[in-house]
Amino acid sequence: MQTVQFAARMKKNTIKVPRAYKDFYDQSVQVILVKEDKNLSCDLGRFAGTIRLREDPVRYQRRMRREWK
């Protein structure tokens, strides 16, 4: 299985595949459509400082793993 990703604009229910992927033509493929929302900010910095840990992450992980045994 080979996976590629590229950006395209759908027009008249058609998506043009870049020429770099000409080996895919006349092949059966799976397509996943992801709609970009221009209103959402992708700036992860807006989440900085919003998480407060009450316990050391490694200590928490060890404690959780002990419960699995």
PEZI-V663152 format. One record per pair of residues at least 6 apart in sequence whose ideal C-beta (glycine too) atoms are under 8 Angstrom apart, sorted by sequence separation. I is the first residue (numbers start at 0). J is the second residue. D is the distance in Angstrom with one decimal. If there is no record, write none. Layout:
<<I,J,D> <I,J,D>>
This chain:
<<7,14,4.9> <16,23,6.4> <52,59,7.9> <7,15,6.1> <16,24,7.5> <54,62,8.0> <7,16,7.8> <7,17,8.0> <5,16,7.8> <5,17,5.6> <5,20,7.6> <14,30,7.7> <3,20,5.9> <3,23,8.0> <9,32,7.8>>
